[in-house]
Amino acid sequence: MKEATKYSEADIDGLNRQLGGKSAEEIVRWAGDAFGGDIKFANSFGAEDVALMDIIGKTAPQIRVFTLDTGRLNDETYQVMEATRLRYEDIPIEVMFPDREKVESLTREKGFFSFRESVELRKECCSIRKVQPLKRALAGVEAWMTGLRRDQAVTRTDTPAVEWDAGNGIVKVNPIIDWSVDDVWTYIKANKVPYNKLHDQHYPSIGCAPCSRAIKDGEDIRAGRWWWENPEFKECGLHE
């Protein structure tokens, strides 16, 4: 396996200049060549991520893949996980679970819906079920990859194709950051990519079951995530 290239925060501007105007496929290929097996793709199995998984499978299968199973996902999410596992059988999917004792303590002390009581309590739940498992997944690698897009949320409008993840001390690569939602679905349909069937029920953004709902016509695509909070707070901590 190729040894990973070592990058630091000082390299990020140059990498964005180098990759400016490149296609998602070209960015994925670059990441696979630069980092080899020392980059991991965080696959949540939403529309963006299944499209990116297909690109990885065709372009850079050496990129490692993991997912975060929070213990509160929809059945439809598990169905697309399995369909993806079978389609890309040469790419193992590492499943990261939250710490059992922390989940047990949270639910015992604060109940099953504490995340709806305040932003702070919601972020506590996200930290236990998502952020801490993410840190374990990224331990020892040089970079990670996401399916972020700029027009997904007000919190992502300035996100570049390559950034420095200061919280984890590694490079973060966002190959489809410039894609529109139409670009995502055009790719899925053209390549017959398995996707979460909740998308057909007006769920453009899917996370944990109690924190995701269908949206109405005219609503923002992130309106169904943590709908009881203001848009500027709608991040779980994975991308802050």
C-alpha positions as CSV (number, residue, x, y, z in Angstrom):
1,M,0.0,0.0,0.0
2,K,1.3,3.4,-0.9
3,E,2.6,5.6,1.9
4,A,0.4,8.6,2.5
5,T,1.6,12.1,1.6
6,K,2.1,14.3,4.6
7,Y,0.2,17.6,4.4
8,S,-0.3,20.3,7.0
9,E,-2.6,23.3,7.4
10,A,0.0,25.4,5.5
11,D,-0.6,23.3,2.3
12,I,-4.4,23.8,2.1
13,D,-4.5,27.0,0.0
14,G,-2.1,25.5,-2.5
15,L,-4.1,22.3,-2.7
16,N,-7.3,24.3,-3.5
17,R,-5.5,26.2,-6.2
18,Q,-4.2,22.9,-7.6
19,L,-7.6,21.3,-7.6
20,G,-9.7,24.3,-8.6
21,G,-12.0,23.5,-11.4
22,K,-11.3,19.8,-11.2
23,S,-14.2,17.3,-11.4
24,A,-15.3,15.2,-8.5
25,E,-13.8,12.2,-10.2
26,E,-10.4,14.0,-10.5
27,I,-10.4,15.1,-6.9
28,V,-11.3,11.6,-5.7
29,R,-8.5,10.1,-7.9
30,W,-6.0,12.7,-6.5
31,A,-7.0,11.9,-2.9
32,G,-6.6,8.1,-3.6
33,D,-3.2,8.7,-5.1
34,A,-2.0,11.2,-2.4
35,F,-3.2,9.3,0.6
36,G,-3.6,5.7,-0.4
37,G,-5.2,3.8,2.4
38,D,-4.6,6.6,4.8
39,I,-7.8,8.4,3.9
40,K,-11.3,7.4,5.0
41,F,-14.6,8.3,3.5
42,A,-17.4,9.0,6.0
43,N,-20.5,7.5,4.3
44,S,-23.9,8.4,5.9
45,F,-25.7,6.8,3.0
46,G,-27.6,10.0,2.0
47,A,-27.9,10.9,-1.7
48,E,-24.6,12.7,-1.8
49,D,-22.7,10.0,-0.1
50,V,-24.0,7.1,-2.2
51,A,-23.1,9.0,-5.3
52,L,-19.6,9.7,-3.9
53,M,-19.3,6.0,-3.0
54,D,-19.9,5.1,-6.6
55,I,-17.2,7.5,-7.7
56,I,-14.8,6.0,-5.2
57,G,-15.6,2.5,-6.3
58,K,-14.8,3.4,-10.0
59,T,-11.9,5.8,-9.4
60,A,-10.1,5.1,-6.1
61,P,-11.2,1.9,-4.4
62,Q,-8.2,2.0,-2.1
63,I,-10.0,4.8,-0.1
64,R,-11.3,3.2,3.1
65,V,-15.0,3.6,4.0
66,F,-16.7,3.8,7.3
67,T,-20.2,4.7,8.6
68,L,-21.5,5.9,12.0
69,D,-24.3,3.7,13.3
70,T,-25.9,5.9,16.0
71,G,-28.3,3.2,17.1
72,R,-31.3,5.4,16.0
73,L,-31.3,5.1,12.3
74,N,-34.3,4.4,10.0
75,D,-34.8,0.9,8.6
76,E,-34.5,2.4,5.1
77,T,-30.9,3.5,6.0
78,Y,-29.9,0.0,6.9
79,Q,-31.5,-1.2,3.7
80,V,-29.3,1.1,1.5
81,M,-26.3,0.2,3.7
82,E,-26.8,-3.5,2.8
83,A,-27.4,-2.7,-0.9
84,T,-24.2,-0.7,-1.0
85,R,-22.2,-3.4,0.8
86,L,-23.3,-6.0,-1.8
87,R,-22.7,-3.7,-4.8
88,Y,-19.2,-2.6,-3.8
89,E,-18.1,-5.9,-2.2
90,D,-14.4,-5.2,-2.7
91,I,-14.7,-2.1,-0.5
92,P,-15.2,-3.1,3.2
93,I,-17.5,-0.7,5.2
94,E,-16.3,-0.2,8.7
95,V,-19.2,0.4,11.1
96,M,-18.5,2.6,14.1
97,F,-20.9,2.4,17.1
98,P,-21.2,4.8,20.1
99,D,-19.8,3.8,23.5
100,R,-22.3,1.6,25.2
101,E,-21.8,2.9,28.7
102,K,-22.2,6.5,27.5
103,V,-25.4,5.8,25.7
104,E,-26.8,3.9,28.6
105,S,-25.9,6.7,31.0
106,L,-27.4,9.4,28.7
107,T,-30.7,7.6,28.3
108,R,-30.9,6.6,32.0
109,E,-30.2,10.1,33.3
110,K,-31.9,12.3,30.7
111,G,-34.4,10.1,28.9
112,F,-34.8,9.2,25.2
113,F,-35.5,12.7,23.8
114,S,-33.3,15.0,25.8
115,F,-31.9,16.3,22.4
116,R,-35.2,18.2,21.9
117,E,-34.9,20.2,25.1
118,S,-32.0,22.5,24.1
119,V,-29.2,22.9,21.5
120,E,-26.7,22.0,24.2
121,L,-28.4,18.7,25.1
122,R,-28.9,17.8,21.4
123,K,-25.2,18.4,20.8
124,E,-24.4,16.2,23.8
125,C,-26.4,13.4,22.2
126,C,-24.7,14.0,18.8
127,S,-21.3,14.0,20.5
128,I,-21.8,10.6,22.1
129,R,-23.5,9.0,19.0
130,K,-21.5,10.7,16.2
131,V,-18.5,12.9,17.1
132,Q,-16.8,10.5,19.5
133,P,-17.1,7.5,17.1
134,L,-15.9,9.7,14.3
135,K,-12.7,10.5,16.2
136,R,-12.1,6.8,16.8
137,A,-12.6,6.1,13.1
138,L,-10.1,8.8,12.1
139,A,-7.4,7.9,14.6
140,G,-4.2,7.3,12.7
141,V,-5.2,8.4,9.2
142,E,-3.9,11.4,7.3
143,A,-7.2,12.6,5.8
144,W,-10.9,12.0,5.5
145,M,-13.5,12.6,2.8
146,T,-17.1,13.8,2.9
147,G,-20.1,14.4,0.6
148,L,-20.6,18.0,1.8
149,R,-22.1,20.5,-0.7
150,R,-22.1,24.3,-0.3
151,D,-25.8,24.7,-0.9
152,Q,-26.9,22.2,1.7
153,A,-27.0,24.6,4.5
154,V,-26.1,28.2,5.6
155,T,-23.3,26.6,7.8
156,R,-21.6,25.2,4.7
157,T,-21.6,28.1,2.1
158,D,-17.9,28.8,2.5
159,T,-16.6,25.3,2.6
160,P,-13.7,24.6,0.1
161,A,-12.9,21.4,-1.7
162,V,-10.0,20.8,0.6
163,E,-9.8,22.1,4.2
164,W,-7.8,21.6,7.4
165,D,-9.8,19.8,10.1
166,A,-8.2,21.3,13.1
167,G,-10.2,19.2,15.5
168,N,-8.7,16.0,14.2
169,G,-5.5,17.5,12.9
170,I,-5.9,16.0,9.4
171,V,-6.9,17.0,5.8
172,K,-10.6,17.0,4.9
173,V,-11.6,16.5,1.2
174,N,-15.0,17.4,-0.1
175,P,-15.0,16.3,-3.8
176,I,-18.6,17.3,-4.6
177,I,-18.7,20.6,-2.7
178,D,-19.7,22.4,-5.9
179,W,-22.5,20.0,-6.9
180,S,-26.1,21.1,-6.9
181,V,-28.8,18.7,-5.7
182,D,-29.7,18.2,-9.3
183,D,-26.2,17.1,-10.1
184,V,-26.4,14.5,-7.3
185,W,-29.7,13.0,-8.6
186,T,-28.5,13.1,-12.2
187,Y,-25.5,11.0,-11.2
188,I,-27.5,8.6,-9.1
189,K,-30.0,7.9,-11.9
190,A,-27.4,7.8,-14.7
191,N,-25.4,5.2,-12.8
192,K,-28.3,3.3,-11.1
193,V,-26.8,3.9,-7.7
194,P,-28.7,2.4,-4.7
195,Y,-30.2,5.2,-2.6
196,N,-32.2,5.6,0.6
197,K,-35.9,5.2,-0.3
198,L,-36.8,7.9,2.3
199,H,-35.7,10.4,-0.4
200,D,-38.8,9.3,-2.4
201,Q,-40.9,10.4,0.6
202,H,-39.6,14.0,0.7
203,Y,-36.6,13.4,3.0
204,P,-33.8,15.3,1.3
205,S,-31.6,15.1,4.4
206,I,-31.6,12.0,6.6
207,G,-29.9,11.5,10.0
208,C,-31.2,9.7,13.1
209,A,-34.9,8.8,12.9
210,P,-36.2,11.1,15.6
211,C,-34.2,14.0,14.3
212,S,-35.3,13.7,10.6
213,R,-38.7,14.4,9.0
214,A,-40.1,14.9,5.5
215,I,-40.2,18.5,4.3
216,K,-43.1,20.4,2.6
217,D,-42.9,22.0,-0.8
218,G,-41.0,25.2,-0.7
219,E,-39.1,24.3,2.5
220,D,-35.3,24.4,2.7
221,I,-33.7,21.0,2.1
222,R,-32.4,21.0,5.7
223,A,-35.7,21.9,7.2
224,G,-36.4,18.3,8.1
225,R,-33.2,18.1,10.3
226,W,-33.6,19.2,13.9
227,W,-36.6,21.2,12.8
228,W,-37.1,22.7,16.3
229,E,-33.8,24.6,16.0
230,N,-32.7,27.7,14.1
231,P,-30.7,27.0,10.8
232,E,-27.4,28.4,12.1
233,F,-27.3,25.6,14.8
234,K,-28.0,22.7,12.5
235,E,-24.8,20.8,12.7
236,C,-24.1,17.8,14.7
237,G,-20.4,18.6,15.3
238,L,-18.9,16.4,12.6
239,H,-18.3,19.4,10.3
240,E,-17.7,22.2,12.7
